[in-house]
Structures are given as C-alpha cells and as structure tokens.
Amino acid sequence: MALENLQVNEKSRDYLVMQAISKPEKEPSVHKTRLIKWTGVLFIIIGLAIALYLNFFDKREDVTLLKQVQQCKIFYHSKVNAKRVEHYFSEGNGMKLLTKCSTPAYIFYDDSKVHEKTELLEIFVAKCTVDSEGEFSECKNFVSTKVG
C-alpha cells in the first residue's frame, strides 16, 4: 500500500510541474472580435489612403496624337481645342517648325490663357528629338503669345 501511494504522489508531482511549466502566470486577454474589428478598420484606412492618392496625387496629364508630319508626331494636351492646334501648325512658327521634320521627333503643344479676363493665349511648344531606341535625346522649347 505504501508503494501505491508513492506512485500516485510521483504522478501528482509530475503533473503539477508540467502545469506550472506549460501555463504562463497571467496573460492579457485578447478579444478576438475586437482584434478582427480593428484589423478591418486598418484595412479600410489603408484602402482609403490608396484611393485618395490615386485620385488626387497620381493624375497623369493626357496627351492626344494630332497627326504625323514626315517623321514628327504632333501631340497636344487633351484639354486644348484641337482646332487651335491645327491652326497653329498651318501658319507662321508652327509651319516653320514642321519643315524640319526629317529626323524622328515628338512635338508637344499646349496653350493657356494669360489672364482669365483676356483672350490672350500663351502657347508652349516643345520639339523633342528621338534616338534610335525611341528615347528622348534633346528638347527645344518655344513660347509665344497670340490672341485666341
């Protein structure tokens, strides 16, 4: 009988030691629903930040191909009236610029009102030469004013 008690006591002692090792003293309780809720809120905030960035800060200006004259491709800003672009390249400095299109180049046209109370336009034109790989190598800029 003393031997049986000894075995029970050994098992009891091992059980208590294992319980003491495997259980931390006191863990802070984490509520799973609260954790899921805050994770969802965090994802919503991150998604909203990305959407705002793409909407307000990552706007790319659109350009439209007007036509190609010899080896020059003429582009203009999408908000510009295409008739004004056509008119610019049909006379004066625009026509003179198109006579020098024997090498590949991109020509970019943009205009804007100098002041909202006048019809005076400031015209920006850039002619960029293109190397054999299609990369810009040099740009020449031209600025002029015209009553629009």
C-alpha positions in Angstrom: 0.0 0.0 0.0 2.8 2.4 0.7 4.2 1.7 -2.8 0.9 2.6 -4.5 0.8 5.9 -2.7 4.4 6.6 -3.7 3.5 6.1 -7.4 0.4 8.4 -7.1 2.5 11.0 -5.5 5.1 10.9 -8.2 2.4 11.2 -10.9 0.8 14.1 -9.0 4.2 15.9 -8.7 5.0 15.5 -12.4 1.5 16.7 -13.3 1.9 19.8 -11.2 5.4 20.5 -12.6 4.0 20.2 -16.2 1.1 22.5 -15.3 3.5 25.1 -13.9 5.7 25.0 -17.0 3.0 25.0 -19.6 0.8 27.7 -18.2 2.1 31.3 -18.1 1.4 33.1 -14.9 -1.1 35.7 -16.3 -1.6 36.5 -20.0 -3.5 39.6 -21.1 -6.8 38.6 -22.6 -7.3 39.5 -26.2 -10.8 39.6 -27.5 -10.9 38.1 -31.0 -13.9 40.2 -32.1 -12.1 43.4 -31.1 -8.9 42.2 -32.9 -10.9 41.4 -36.1 -12.8 44.7 -35.9 -9.6 46.8 -35.6 -7.9 44.8 -38.4 -10.8 45.6 -40.6 -10.7 49.3 -39.7 -7.0 49.3 -40.5 -7.5 47.7 -44.0 -10.3 50.3 -44.7 -8.0 53.2 -43.7 -5.2 51.8 -45.9 -7.6 51.3 -48.8 -8.9 54.8 -48.4 -5.4 56.3 -48.3 -4.5 54.5 -51.6 -7.7 55.6 -53.3 -7.2 59.2 -52.3 -3.6 59.1 -53.5 -4.6 57.7 -56.9 -7.4 60.1 -57.2 -5.7 63.4 -56.3 -1.9 63.0 -56.4 -1.2 60.5 -59.2 -3.0 62.3 -62.1 -1.2 61.9 -65.3 -1.8 64.6 -67.9 -3.3 63.1 -71.1 -1.9 63.9 -74.5 -3.5 63.1 -77.8 -1.8 62.4 -81.1 -2.9 65.0 -83.6 -1.1 63.8 -86.7 2.3 62.8 -88.1 4.1 65.1 -90.5 7.1 63.4 -92.1 8.9 61.9 -89.1 7.4 64.2 -86.4 4.5 63.1 -84.3 2.4 66.1 -83.0 0.7 65.7 -79.6 -1.4 68.1 -77.7 -2.9 68.3 -74.2 -6.3 66.8 -74.2 -7.9 69.9 -72.6 -6.7 72.1 -75.6 -9.0 72.7 -78.5 -7.8 70.7 -81.5 -8.7 73.4 -84.0 -6.3 75.8 -82.3 -3.6 73.2 -82.6 -4.3 72.7 -86.3 -4.4 76.5 -86.8 -1.0 76.9 -85.1 0.7 74.4 -87.3 -0.9 75.7 -90.5 0.9 79.1 -90.4 3.8 81.0 -89.1 6.1 79.5 -86.5 4.2 76.2 -86.4 4.5 75.6 -90.1 8.2 76.6 -90.0 8.8 74.0 -87.2 7.2 71.3 -89.3 9.6 71.9 -92.2 12.4 70.5 -90.0 10.9 67.0 -89.6 13.5 64.9 -91.5 14.6 63.2 -88.3 12.3 61.4 -85.8 10.8 63.8 -83.2 7.9 64.4 -81.0 6.2 67.8 -80.9 4.1 68.7 -77.9 1.6 71.6 -77.9 -0.1 73.3 -75.0 -1.7 76.7 -74.5 -3.3 78.6 -71.7 -4.9 81.9 -71.2 -2.6 84.6 -69.8 -5.4 86.0 -67.8 -9.0 84.9 -67.5 -10.3 88.4 -68.5 -8.5 88.5 -71.8 -8.4 86.3 -74.9 -4.6 86.3 -75.0 -3.1 82.8 -75.1 0.4 81.8 -74.2 1.4 78.9 -76.4 4.0 76.3 -75.4 5.6 74.1 -78.0 8.4 71.6 -77.4 10.1 69.6 -80.1 12.0 66.6 -78.8 14.3 64.6 -80.9 14.2 60.8 -80.5 17.2 58.5 -80.7 17.3 55.1 -82.4 15.9 53.4 -79.3 12.8 55.7 -79.1 14.1 57.7 -76.1 14.1 61.5 -75.9 17.5 62.9 -76.5 17.0 66.7 -76.7 14.1 69.1 -76.4 13.8 72.6 -77.7 11.1 74.8 -76.2 9.2 77.6 -77.9 6.9 80.1 -76.2 4.7 82.6 -78.0 1.6 84.6 -77.4 -1.5 85.0 -79.6 -5.0 86.4 -79.3 -7.2 83.3 -79.2 
